[in-house]
Amino acid sequence: MLGRPVEPVAPGDTIRVKLAVKRKIKKEPRGDEKPNGVVVWAIEVTNQHDKPVAIYDIMTLVERRQA
């Protein structure tokens, strides 16, 4: 996970999370693995005033559909 907190969050604050696909990386299967890939997500966490409190990227391993 790459990112950073931007502002502190206090008890009672309301936060929202926005996710957007930043990149998709196709991986070649190894052995009898199912086709898979990596999705890189851009994450932005905002408070009740719509101010960013955290911004970061995460990666998830996902199964690919057969084309």
C-alpha positions in Angstrom: 0.0 0.0 0.0 1.4 3.4 -1.0 -0.1 6.5 0.5 -0.3 9.0 3.3 -2.7 10.4 5.8 -3.4 14.1 5.0 -5.5 15.3 7.9 -6.3 13.8 11.3 -9.8 12.1 11.9 -11.5 12.7 15.2 -14.1 10.7 17.0 -17.5 11.6 15.6 -16.2 12.5 12.2 -17.9 11.0 9.2 -15.7 9.6 6.5 -16.3 8.5 2.9 -14.1 6.4 0.7 -13.9 6.9 -3.1 -12.3 4.1 -5.2 -11.2 4.3 -8.8 -9.3 1.8 -10.9 -6.0 3.4 -11.7 -4.4 0.5 -13.6 -4.9 -3.1 -14.6 -1.9 -5.4 -15.0 -2.4 -8.7 -16.8 -0.3 -11.6 -15.4 0.7 -14.7 -17.2 -0.6 -17.9 -15.5 2.1 -20.1 -13.9 1.5 -23.9 -14.1 -2.2 -24.7 -13.6 -3.1 -21.3 -12.2 -6.3 -19.7 -13.3 -5.7 -16.5 -15.4 -5.3 -13.5 -13.1 -4.1 -10.0 -12.9 -3.5 -7.1 -10.5 -5.8 -4.1 -10.2 -4.3 -0.9 -8.8 -6.9 1.2 -7.0 -6.7 4.9 -6.2 -8.3 5.5 -2.8 -9.4 8.9 -1.4 -10.9 9.2 2.1 -12.7 12.4 2.8 -14.4 13.8 5.9 -17.8 15.4 6.4 -16.5 18.6 4.9 -15.3 16.8 1.8 -11.7 17.5 2.7 -9.2 14.6 2.0 -8.0 12.9 5.1 -6.1 10.1 3.4 -4.9 9.3 -0.1 -3.3 6.1 -1.2 -3.1 3.2 -3.7 -3.8 -0.4 -3.1 -3.3 -3.5 -5.2 -5.6 -6.5 -5.4 -5.1 -9.8 -7.1 -8.1 -10.8 -9.2 -9.2 -13.7 -11.4 -9.4 -12.7 -15.1 -12.2 -13.6 -17.4 -11.4 -15.7 -20.4 -11.6 -13.6 -23.5 
